[in-house]
Amino acid sequence: MSGEPTGEVRPENSDASIKVRVVSQNELFRMSNRALDLVEVDIEKNVYWLETDGKTPILNKGAGPCLIMFVKNIGDGTIISGHFSGRIADHQLSQEILKTHLKKVQKEIPNEGDEILIHSQQELDNLAISDKEMYRSYLALLDRIKEFCSEAGEARIEIYLFGQNYWRLVSEPDEIGGLTENIIQRQNVVTDLERLGVKPPRIFDYRDLKRLEGTDDTLFLPEEDVILHATG
């Protein structure tokens, strides 16, 4: 998307304290260039998430395919933004939790096959060093969200998710099977958040699991209390 911004406000988060507005990439980066004291989540520099007082613009760009997460503590206004590779997004679930979750979903989705993929410990051990650092950073973010829940109460925490399908190779979904192809991608992060006490009504999920290419870019503007969202 590179033309004029649509200006569309996403209706899904009408009850949220932060609005999400769809814009073009040109508009998003134009606004980021204007923003004063802008900070950026830069995974190239191993900055996977950062925490602000809610008064600082945050640029979180180039998710392709990845997970972008914004966390708001309504209690004190704190904003966290994180960026994690979708490739490791399913590793955060313990095997027992993942198996239980998928079996439950399997009962609800008929004719989707019987195979359930569970990642082995060896597969986790074989993650690249950078992935291990990212995974540890993801767990640290979950710990921080847990602290928010304890301090402010679960109902005072809001989560905003952006991203897309992380399957890079055509063969990968076939190897895993139709059941897990979208279930893991859509539910894994939400399951983690629910374990912390954040319930779905406070989780606003804008991930597009149908796209295999392109990027998601986001910009939080505190003066408007809005997240600009562009795809390309």
Helices and strands as residue ranges (DSSP letters): E 8-9, G 11-13, E 19-22, H 25-34, E 39-40, G 43-45, E 49-52, E 58-63, E 66-73, E 79-85, G 86-88, H 95-108, H 121-125, H 129-152, G 154-156, E 157-163, H 171-176, H 178-196, G 200-202, E 203-205, E 216-221, E 226-231
